Amino acid sequence: MSEQLAVRCKSCGKEFTAPIQLDRASFNDPTNVLSGNSYVCPHCGQTGSYEKEDHFFA
Ligand SMILES: [Zn+2]
């Protein structure tokens, strides 16, 4: 089972898999800032900006 990095859409509140994938070790590495990423939600089509703290493993 591999975990996938996901975010929760800021427009519709549904979760979707982040286009950027990191393993847990890389995610926990503070040098990976993973900030200011713009993702398009596959559920509602809205573009949102996601910071590192918006990401979680699903
Ligand atoms: Zn959405």
N, CA, C, O and the ligand as a Tripos MOL2 file, in Angstrom:
@<TRIPOS>MOLECULE
protein
  233   231    59     0     0
PROTEIN
NO_CHARGES

@<TRIPOS>ATOM
      1 N           0.8480   -1.1890    0.0000 N.3       1 MET1
      2 CA          0.0000    0.0000    0.0000 C.3       1 MET1
      3 C           0.8880    1.2450    0.0000 C.2       1 MET1
      4 O           1.6860    1.4380    0.9170 O.2       1 MET1
      5 N           0.7560    2.0580   -0.9870 N.am      2 SER2
      6 CA          1.5010    3.3090   -0.9950 C.3       2 SER2
      7 C           0.5570    4.4610   -0.6780 C.2       2 SER2
      8 O          -0.5660    4.5310   -1.1770 O.2       2 SER2
      9 N           1.0390    5.3440    0.1540 N.am      3 GLU3
     10 CA          0.2400    6.5080    0.5080 C.3       3 GLU3
     11 C           0.3400    7.5470   -0.5940 C.2       3 GLU3
     12 O           1.3470    7.6320   -1.2970 O.2       3 GLU3
     13 N          -0.7000    8.3200   -0.7330 N.am      4 GLN4
     14 CA         -0.6830    9.3970   -1.7060 C.3       4 GLN4
     15 C          -0.9020   10.7190   -1.0080 C.2       4 GLN4
     16 O          -1.7230   10.8510   -0.1010 O.2       4 GLN4
     17 N          -0.1420   11.6830   -1.4600 N.am      5 LEU5
     18 CA         -0.2750   13.0260   -0.9190 C.3       5 LEU5
     19 C          -1.5330   13.6650   -1.4950 C.2       5 LEU5
     20 O          -1.7520   13.6600   -2.7060 O.2       5 LEU5
     21 N          -2.3410   14.2050   -0.6180 N.am      6 ALA6
     22 CA         -3.6180   14.7700   -1.0490 C.3       6 ALA6
     23 C          -3.8230   16.1420   -0.4310 C.2       6 ALA6
     24 O          -3.1430   16.5230    0.5220 O.2       6 ALA6
     25 N          -4.7660   16.8690   -0.9870 N.am      7 VAL7
     26 CA         -5.1760   18.1570   -0.4180 C.3       7 VAL7
     27 C          -6.7010   18.1910   -0.3950 C.2       7 VAL7
     28 O          -7.3670   17.4000   -1.0630 O.2       7 VAL7
     29 N          -7.2310   19.1140    0.3800 N.am      8 ARG8
     30 CA         -8.6740   19.3220    0.3880 C.3       8 ARG8
     31 C          -8.9620   20.6160   -0.3580 C.2       8 ARG8
     32 O          -8.4110   21.6680   -0.0350 O.2       8 ARG8
     33 N          -9.8220   20.5280   -1.3470 N.am      9 CYS9
     34 CA        -10.1590   21.6820   -2.1710 C.3       9 CYS9
     35 C         -10.6920   22.8290   -1.3150 C.2       9 CYS9
     36 O         -11.5550   22.6380   -0.4590 O.2       9 CYS9
     37 N         -10.1570   24.0230   -1.5680 N.am     10 LYS10
     38 CA        -10.5950   25.1830   -0.7990 C.3      10 LYS10
     39 C         -11.9270   25.7310   -1.2920 C.2      10 LYS10
     40 O         -12.5450   26.5660   -0.6330 O.2      10 LYS10
     41 N         -12.3620   25.2580   -2.4490 N.am     11 SER11
     42 CA        -13.6320   25.7280   -2.9970 C.3      11 SER11
     43 C         -14.7830   24.8040   -2.6440 C.2      11 SER11
     44 O         -15.8260   25.2610   -2.1770 O.2      11 SER11
     45 N         -14.6000   23.4900   -2.8650 N.am     12 CYS12
     46 CA        -15.7180   22.5670   -2.6570 C.3      12 CYS12
     47 C         -15.5150   21.6460   -1.4560 C.2      12 CYS12
     48 O         -16.4480   20.9590   -1.0390 O.2      12 CYS12
     49 N         -14.2940   21.6250   -0.8930 N.am     13 GLY13
     50 CA        -14.0600   20.8470    0.3110 C.3      13 GLY13
     51 C         -13.8090   19.3720    0.0960 C.2      13 GLY13
     52 O         -13.6670   18.6200    1.0600 O.2      13 GLY13
     53 N         -13.7510   18.9390   -1.1750 N.am     14 LYS14
     54 CA        -13.4870   17.5340   -1.4350 C.3      14 LYS14
     55 C         -11.9830   17.3030   -1.5290 C.2      14 LYS14
     56 O         -11.2190   18.1850   -1.9200 O.2      14 LYS14
     57 N         -11.5830   16.0850   -1.1560 N.am     15 GLU15
     58 CA        -10.1750   15.7310   -1.2190 C.3      15 GLU15
     59 C          -9.8140   15.2720   -2.6200 C.2      15 GLU15
     60 O         -10.6100   14.6310   -3.3050 O.2      15 GLU15
     61 N          -8.5960   15.6110   -3.0330 N.am     16 PHE16
     62 CA         -8.0810   15.0450   -4.2690 C.3      16 PHE16
     63 C          -6.5840   14.8320   -4.1660 C.2      16 PHE16
     64 O          -5.9120   15.4820   -3.3650 O.2      16 PHE16
     65 N          -6.0620   13.9240   -4.9750 N.am     17 THR17
     66 CA         -4.6540   13.5890   -4.9590 C.3      17 THR17
     67 C          -3.8410   14.7410   -5.5260 C.2      17 THR17
     68 O          -4.1550   15.2580   -6.5990 O.2      17 THR17
     69 N          -2.8140   15.1380   -4.8210 N.am     18 ALA18
     70 CA         -1.9790   16.2480   -5.2690 C.3      18 ALA18
     71 C          -1.1750   15.8400   -6.5050 C.2      18 ALA18
     72 O          -0.7020   14.7070   -6.5960 O.2      18 ALA18
     73 N          -1.0230   16.7690   -7.4580 N.am     19 PRO19
     74 CA         -0.2060   16.4710   -8.6380 C.3      19 PRO19
     75 C           1.2570   16.2160   -8.2800 C.2      19 PRO19
     76 O           1.9710   15.5270   -9.0080 O.2      19 PRO19
     77 N           1.6900   16.7710   -7.1650 N.am     20 ILE20
     78 CA          3.0580   16.5430   -6.6930 C.3      20 ILE20
     79 C           3.0180   15.4540   -5.6380 C.2      20 ILE20
     80 O           2.2740   15.5520   -4.6620 O.2      20 ILE20
     81 N           3.8150   14.4240   -5.8340 N.am     21 GLN21
     82 CA          3.8460   13.3290   -4.8790 C.3      21 GLN21
     83 C           5.2130   13.2250   -4.2290 C.2      21 GLN21
     84 O           6.2390   13.2450   -4.9090 O.2      21 GLN21
     85 N           5.2220   13.1150   -2.9190 N.am     22 LEU22
     86 CA          6.4440   12.8900   -2.1500 C.3      22 LEU22
     87 C           6.1980   11.7190   -1.2200 C.2      22 LEU22
     88 O           5.0660   11.4720   -0.8030 O.2      22 LEU22
     89 N           7.2710   10.9920   -0.8920 N.am     23 ASP23
     90 CA          7.0900    9.9810    0.1360 C.3      23 ASP23
     91 C           7.1460   10.6810    1.5030 C.2      23 ASP23
     92 O           7.4760   11.8630    1.5970 O.2      23 ASP23
     93 N           6.8230    9.9400    2.5330 N.am     24 ARG24
     94 CA          6.6710   10.5630    3.8380 C.3      24 ARG24
     95 C           7.9920   11.1650    4.3280 C.2      24 ARG24
     96 O           7.9990   12.2390    4.9310 O.2      24 ARG24
     97 N           9.1010   10.4810    4.0710 N.am     25 ALA25
     98 CA         10.4050   10.9880    4.5030 C.3      25 ALA25
     99 C          10.7210   12.3170    3.8280 C.2      25 ALA25
    100 O          11.2080   13.2500    4.4660 O.2      25 ALA25
    101 N          10.4380   12.3930    2.5220 N.am     26 SER26
    102 CA         10.6950   13.6370    1.8070 C.3      26 SER26
    103 C           9.7590   14.7410    2.2830 C.2      26 SER26
    104 O          10.1540   15.8990    2.4160 O.2      26 SER26
    105 N           8.5070   14.3570    2.5390 N.am     27 PHE27
    106 CA          7.5390   15.3440    2.9890 C.3      27 PHE27
    107 C           7.9560   15.9320    4.3320 C.2      27 PHE27
    108 O           7.7810   17.1250    4.5760 O.2      27 PHE27
    109 N           8.5070   15.0880    5.2010 N.am     28 ASN28
    110 CA          8.9000   15.5470    6.5340 C.3      28 ASN28
    111 C          10.2240   16.2960    6.5280 C.2      28 ASN28
    112 O          10.6140   16.8740    7.5420 O.2      28 ASN28
    113 N          10.9140   16.2900    5.4030 N.am     29 ASP29
    114 CA         12.1670   17.0190    5.2740 C.3      29 ASP29
    115 C          11.8480   18.5170    5.1950 C.2      29 ASP29
    116 O          11.1830   18.9580    4.2580 O.2      29 ASP29
    117 N          12.3200   19.2990    6.1730 N.am     30 PRO30
    118 CA         11.9630   20.7240    6.1850 C.3      30 PRO30
    119 C          12.5000   21.5090    4.9940 C.2      30 PRO30
    120 O          12.0490   22.6250    4.7360 O.2      30 PRO30
    121 N          13.4560   20.9400    4.2690 N.am     31 THR31
    122 CA         13.9630   21.6640    3.0990 C.3      31 THR31
    123 C          13.0000   21.5640    1.9170 C.2      31 THR31
    124 O          13.1200   22.3180    0.9520 O.2      31 THR31
    125 N          12.0470   20.6350    1.9910 N.am     32 ASN32
    126 CA         10.9950   20.5800    0.9800 C.3      32 ASN32
    127 C           9.8500   21.4760    1.4300 C.2      32 ASN32
    128 O           9.0110   21.0750    2.2370 O.2      32 ASN32
    129 N           9.8270   22.6820    0.9030 N.am     33 VAL33
    130 CA          8.8560   23.6420    1.4190 C.3      33 VAL33
    131 C           7.4660   23.4320    0.8280 C.2      33 VAL33
    132 O           6.4670   23.6910    1.4990 O.2      33 VAL33
    133 N           7.3880   22.9710   -0.4050 N.am     34 LEU34
    134 CA          6.1100   22.5910   -1.0040 C.3      34 LEU34
    135 C           5.0590   23.6900   -0.8330 C.2      34 LEU34
    136 O           3.9280   23.4170   -0.4300 O.2      34 LEU34
    137 N           5.4340   24.9130   -1.1360 N.am     35 SER35
    138 CA          4.5050   26.0200   -0.9130 C.3      35 SER35
    139 C           4.1050   26.6810   -2.2200 C.2      35 SER35
    140 O           4.8240   26.6260   -3.2180 O.2      35 SER35
    141 N           2.9360   27.3070   -2.1850 N.am     36 GLY36
    142 CA          2.4800   28.0910   -3.3190 C.3      36 GLY36
    143 C           2.1930   27.2870   -4.5690 C.2      36 GLY36
    144 O           2.3550   27.7810   -5.6850 O.2      36 GLY36
    145 N           1.7610   26.0370   -4.3820 N.am     37 ASN37
    146 CA          1.4170   25.2210   -5.5410 C.3      37 ASN37
    147 C          -0.0240   25.4910   -5.9700 C.2      37 ASN37
    148 O          -0.9370   25.4910   -5.1440 O.2      37 ASN37
    149 N          -0.2150   25.7170   -7.2430 N.am     38 SER38
    150 CA         -1.5620   25.9050   -7.7630 C.3      38 SER38
    151 C          -2.0550   24.5970   -8.3630 C.2      38 SER38
    152 O          -1.4710   24.0670   -9.3080 O.2      38 SER38
    153 N          -3.1380   24.0900   -7.7940 N.am     39 TYR39
    154 CA         -3.7300   22.8560   -8.2830 C.3      39 TYR39
    155 C          -5.1460   23.1330   -8.7700 C.2      39 TYR39
    156 O          -5.8600   23.9780   -8.2280 O.2      39 TYR39
    157 N          -5.5220   22.4130   -9.7880 N.am     40 VAL40
    158 CA         -6.9020   22.4850  -10.2600 C.3      40 VAL40
    159 C          -7.6670   21.3150   -9.6530 C.2      40 VAL40
    160 O          -7.2830   20.1580   -9.8240 O.2      40 VAL40
    161 N          -8.7290   21.6150   -8.9590 N.am     41 CYS41
    162 CA         -9.5480   20.5740   -8.3430 C.3      41 CYS41
    163 C         -10.2710   19.7730   -9.4190 C.2      41 CYS41
    164 O         -10.9380   20.3570  -10.2720 O.2      41 CYS41
    165 N         -10.1520   18.4390   -9.3960 N.am     42 PRO42
    166 CA        -10.8510   17.6200  -10.3870 C.3      42 PRO42
    167 C         -12.3550   17.5330  -10.1350 C.2      42 PRO42
    168 O         -13.1060   17.0860  -11.0020 O.2      42 PRO42
    169 N         -12.7930   17.9570   -8.9580 N.am     43 HIS43
    170 CA        -14.2140   17.8710   -8.6230 C.3      43 HIS43
    171 C         -14.9840   19.0970   -9.1080 C.2      43 HIS43
    172 O         -16.0530   18.9690   -9.7040 O.2      43 HIS43
    173 N         -14.4330   20.2920   -8.8490 N.am     44 CYS44
    174 CA        -15.1630   21.5120   -9.1810 C.3      44 CYS44
    175 C         -14.4590   22.3790  -10.2200 C.2      44 CYS44
    176 O         -15.0400   23.3430  -10.7190 O.2      44 CYS44
    177 N         -13.2020   22.0400  -10.5500 N.am     45 GLY45
    178 CA        -12.5030   22.7710  -11.5990 C.3      45 GLY45
    179 C         -11.8940   24.0870  -11.1610 C.2      45 GLY45
    180 O         -11.3550   24.8280  -11.9830 O.2      45 GLY45
    181 N         -11.9750   24.3880   -9.8560 N.am     46 GLN46
    182 CA        -11.4180   25.6390   -9.3590 C.3      46 GLN46
    183 C          -9.9220   25.4880   -9.0940 C.2      46 GLN46
    184 O          -9.4670   24.4450   -8.6230 O.2      46 GLN46
    185 N          -9.1640   26.5390   -9.4000 N.am     47 THR47
    186 CA         -7.7390   26.5430   -9.1020 C.3      47 THR47
    187 C          -7.5250   27.1590   -7.7270 C.2      47 THR47
    188 O          -8.0740   28.2150   -7.4120 O.2      47 THR47
    189 N          -6.7220   26.4860   -6.9170 N.am     48 GLY48
    190 CA         -6.4080   27.0130   -5.5940 C.3      48 GLY48
    191 C          -4.9190   26.9390   -5.3510 C.2      48 GLY48
    192 O          -4.2150   26.1530   -5.9850 O.2      48 GLY48
    193 N          -4.4430   27.7550   -4.4340 N.am     49 SER49
    194 CA         -3.0360   27.7430   -4.0470 C.3      49 SER49
    195 C          -2.9000   26.9740   -2.7440 C.2      49 SER49
    196 O          -3.6010   27.2600   -1.7730 O.2      49 SER49
    197 N          -1.9970   25.9970   -2.7200 N.am     50 TYR50
    198 CA         -1.8880   25.1070   -1.5740 C.3      50 TYR50
    199 C          -0.4920   25.1580   -0.9830 C.2      50 TYR50
    200 O           0.5070   25.0350   -1.6930 O.2      50 TYR50
    201 N          -0.4400   25.3410    0.3220 N.am     51 GLU51
    202 CA          0.8170   25.3620    1.0510 C.3      51 GLU51
    203 C           1.1020   23.9760    1.6090 C.2      51 GLU51
    204 O           0.2670   23.0740    1.5440 O.2      51 GLU51
    205 N           2.3010   23.8320    2.1580 N.am     52 LYS52
    206 CA          2.6950   22.5120    2.6520 C.3      52 LYS52
    207 C           1.7130   21.9770    3.6940 C.2      52 LYS52
    208 O           1.3810   20.7910    3.6960 O.2      52 LYS52
    209 N           1.2530   22.8610    4.5780 N.am     53 GLU53
    210 CA          0.3740   22.3780    5.6540 C.3      53 GLU53
    211 C          -1.0090   21.9620    5.1470 C.2      53 GLU53
    212 O          -1.7930   21.3630    5.8820 O.2      53 GLU53
    213 N          -1.2950   22.2830    3.8960 N.am     54 ASP54
    214 CA         -2.5740   21.8470    3.3090 C.3      54 ASP54
    215 C          -2.5140   20.3980    2.8480 C.2      54 ASP54
    216 O          -3.5470   19.7890    2.5700 O.2      54 ASP54
    217 N          -1.3190   19.8490    2.7680 N.am     55 HIS55
    218 CA         -1.1450   18.4940    2.2420 C.3      55 HIS55
    219 C          -1.2110   17.4590    3.3650 C.2      55 HIS55
    220 O          -0.8050   17.7230    4.4970 O.2      55 HIS55
    221 N          -1.7170   16.3050    3.0360 N.am     56 PHE56
    222 CA         -1.7620   15.2090    4.0090 C.3      56 PHE56
    223 C          -1.7220   13.8950    3.2480 C.2      56 PHE56
    224 O          -1.9850   13.8460    2.0470 O.2      56 PHE56
    225 N          -1.3870   12.8310    3.9680 N.am     57 PHE57
    226 CA         -1.3370   11.5170    3.3310 C.3      57 PHE57
    227 C          -2.6820   10.8360    3.4310 C.2      57 PHE57
    228 O          -3.2600   10.7420    4.5140 O.2      57 PHE57
    229 N          -3.1690   10.3710    2.3320 N.am     58 ALA58
    230 CA         -4.4690    9.7160    2.2850 C.3      58 ALA58
    231 C          -4.3010    8.2600    1.8680 C.2      58 ALA58
    232 O          -5.2860    7.5290    1.7690 O.2      58 ALA58
    233 ZN        -13.1420   21.5090   -5.6200 Zn       59 ZN59
@<TRIPOS>BOND
     1     1     2 1
     2     2     3 1
     3     3     4 2
     4     3     5 am
     5     5     6 1
     6     6     7 1
     7     7     8 2
     8     7     9 am
     9     9    10 1
    10    10    11 1
    11    11    12 2
    12    11    13 am
    13    13    14 1
    14    14    15 1
    15    15    16 2
    16    15    17 am
    17    17    18 1
    18    18    19 1
    19    19    20 2
    20    19    21 am
    21    21    22 1
    22    22    23 1
    23    23    24 2
    24    23    25 am
    25    25    26 1
    26    26    27 1
    27    27    28 2
    28    27    29 am
    29    29    30 1
    30    30    31 1
    31    31    32 2
    32    31    33 am
    33    33    34 1
    34    34    35 1
    35    35    36 2
    36    35    37 am
    37    37    38 1
    38    38    39 1
    39    39    40 2
    40    39    41 am
    41    41    42 1
    42    42    43 1
    43    43    44 2
    44    43    45 am
    45    45    46 1
    46    46    47 1
    47    47    48 2
    48    47    49 am
    49    49    50 1
    50    50    51 1
    51    51    52 2
    52    51    53 am
    53    53    54 1
    54    54    55 1
    55    55    56 2
    56    55    57 am
    57    57    58 1
    58    58    59 1
    59    59    60 2
    60    59    61 am
    61    61    62 1
    62    62    63 1
    63    63    64 2
    64    63    65 am
    65    65    66 1
    66    66    67 1
    67    67    68 2
    68    67    69 am
    69    69    70 1
    70    70    71 1
    71    71    72 2
    72    71    73 am
    73    73    74 1
    74    74    75 1
    75    75    76 2
    76    75    77 am
    77    77    78 1
    78    78    79 1
    79    79    80 2
    80    79    81 am
    81    81    82 1
    82    82    83 1
    83    83    84 2
    84    83    85 am
    85    85    86 1
    86    86    87 1
    87    87    88 2
    88    87    89 am
    89    89    90 1
    90    90    91 1
    91    91    92 2
    92    91    93 am
    93    93    94 1
    94    94    95 1
    95    95    96 2
    96    95    97 am
    97    97    98 1
    98    98    99 1
    99    99   100 2
   100    99   101 am
   101   101   102 1
   102   102   103 1
   103   103   104 2
   104   103   105 am
   105   105   106 1
   106   106   107 1
   107   107   108 2
   108   107   109 am
   109   109   110 1
   110   110   111 1
   111   111   112 2
   112   111   113 am
   113   113   114 1
   114   114   115 1
   115   115   116 2
   116   115   117 am
   117   117   118 1
   118   118   119 1
   119   119   120 2
   120   119   121 am
   121   121   122 1
   122   122   123 1
   123   123   124 2
   124   123   125 am
   125   125   126 1
   126   126   127 1
   127   127   128 2
   128   127   129 am
   129   129   130 1
   130   130   131 1
   131   131   132 2
   132   131   133 am
   133   133   134 1
   134   134   135 1
   135   135   136 2
   136   135   137 am
   137   137   138 1
   138   138   139 1
   139   139   140 2
   140   139   141 am
   141   141   142 1
   142   142   143 1
   143   143   144 2
   144   143   145 am
   145   145   146 1
   146   146   147 1
   147   147   148 2
   148   147   149 am
   149   149   150 1
   150   150   151 1
   151   151   152 2
   152   151   153 am
   153   153   154 1
   154   154   155 1
   155   155   156 2
   156   155   157 am
   157   157   158 1
   158   158   159 1
   159   159   160 2
   160   159   161 am
   161   161   162 1
   162   162   163 1
   163   163   164 2
   164   163   165 am
   165   165   166 1
   166   166   167 1
   167   167   168 2
   168   167   169 am
   169   169   170 1
   170   170   171 1
   171   171   172 2
   172   171   173 am
   173   173   174 1
   174   174   175 1
   175   175   176 2
   176   175   177 am
   177   177   178 1
   178   178   179 1
   179   179   180 2
   180   179   181 am
   181   181   182 1
   182   182   183 1
   183   183   184 2
   184   183   185 am
   185   185   186 1
   186   186   187 1
   187   187   188 2
   188   187   189 am
   189   189   190 1
   190   190   191 1
   191   191   192 2
   192   191   193 am
   193   193   194 1
   194   194   195 1
   195   195   196 2
   196   195   197 am
   197   197   198 1
   198   198   199 1
   199   199   200 2
   200   199   201 am
   201   201   202 1
   202   202   203 1
   203   203   204 2
   204   203   205 am
   205   205   206 1
   206   206   207 1
   207   207   208 2
   208   207   209 am
   209   209   210 1
   210   210   211 1
   211   211   212 2
   212   211   213 am
   213   213   214 1
   214   214   215 1
   215   215   216 2
   216   215   217 am
   217   217   218 1
   218   218   219 1
   219   219   220 2
   220   219   221 am
   221   221   222 1
   222   222   223 1
   223   223   224 2
   224   223   225 am
   225   225   226 1
   226   226   227 1
   227   227   228 2
   228   227   229 am
   229   229   230 1
   230   230   231 1
   231   231   232 2
@<TRIPOS>SUBSTRUCTURE
     1 MET1         2 RESIDUE 1 A MET
     2 SER2         6 RESIDUE 1 A SER
     3 GLU3        10 RESIDUE 1 A GLU
     4 GLN4        14 RESIDUE 1 A GLN
     5 LEU5        18 RESIDUE 1 A LEU
     6 ALA6        22 RESIDUE 1 A ALA
     7 VAL7        26 RESIDUE 1 A VAL
     8 ARG8        30 RESIDUE 1 A ARG
     9 CYS9        34 RESIDUE 1 A CYS
    10 LYS10       38 RESIDUE 1 A LYS
    11 SER11       42 RESIDUE 1 A SER
    12 CYS12       46 RESIDUE 1 A CYS
    13 GLY13       50 RESIDUE 1 A GLY
    14 LYS14       54 RESIDUE 1 A LYS
    15 GLU15       58 RESIDUE 1 A GLU
    16 PHE16       62 RESIDUE 1 A PHE
    17 THR17       66 RESIDUE 1 A THR
    18 ALA18       70 RESIDUE 1 A ALA
    19 PRO19       74 RESIDUE 1 A PRO
    20 ILE20       78 RESIDUE 1 A ILE
    21 GLN21       82 RESIDUE 1 A GLN
    22 LEU22       86 RESIDUE 1 A LEU
    23 ASP23       90 RESIDUE 1 A ASP
    24 ARG24       94 RESIDUE 1 A ARG
    25 ALA25       98 RESIDUE 1 A ALA
    26 SER26      102 RESIDUE 1 A SER
    27 PHE27      106 RESIDUE 1 A PHE
    28 ASN28      110 RESIDUE 1 A ASN
    29 ASP29      114 RESIDUE 1 A ASP
    30 PRO30      118 RESIDUE 1 A PRO
    31 THR31      122 RESIDUE 1 A THR
    32 ASN32      126 RESIDUE 1 A ASN
    33 VAL33      130 RESIDUE 1 A VAL
    34 LEU34      134 RESIDUE 1 A LEU
    35 SER35      138 RESIDUE 1 A SER
    36 GLY36      142 RESIDUE 1 A GLY
    37 ASN37      146 RESIDUE 1 A ASN
    38 SER38      150 RESIDUE 1 A SER
    39 TYR39      154 RESIDUE 1 A TYR
    40 VAL40      158 RESIDUE 1 A VAL
    41 CYS41      162 RESIDUE 1 A CYS
    42 PRO42      166 RESIDUE 1 A PRO
    43 HIS43      170 RESIDUE 1 A HIS
    44 CYS44      174 RESIDUE 1 A CYS
    45 GLY45      178 RESIDUE 1 A GLY
    46 GLN46      182 RESIDUE 1 A GLN
    47 THR47      186 RESIDUE 1 A THR
    48 GLY48      190 RESIDUE 1 A GLY
    49 SER49      194 RESIDUE 1 A SER
    50 TYR50      198 RESIDUE 1 A TYR
    51 GLU51      202 RESIDUE 1 A GLU
    52 LYS52      206 RESIDUE 1 A LYS
    53 GLU53      210 RESIDUE 1 A GLU
    54 ASP54      214 RESIDUE 1 A ASP
    55 HIS55      218 RESIDUE 1 A HIS
    56 PHE56      222 RESIDUE 1 A PHE
    57 PHE57      226 RESIDUE 1 A PHE
    58 ALA58      230 RESIDUE 1 A ALA
    59 ZN59       233 GROUP 0 **** ****
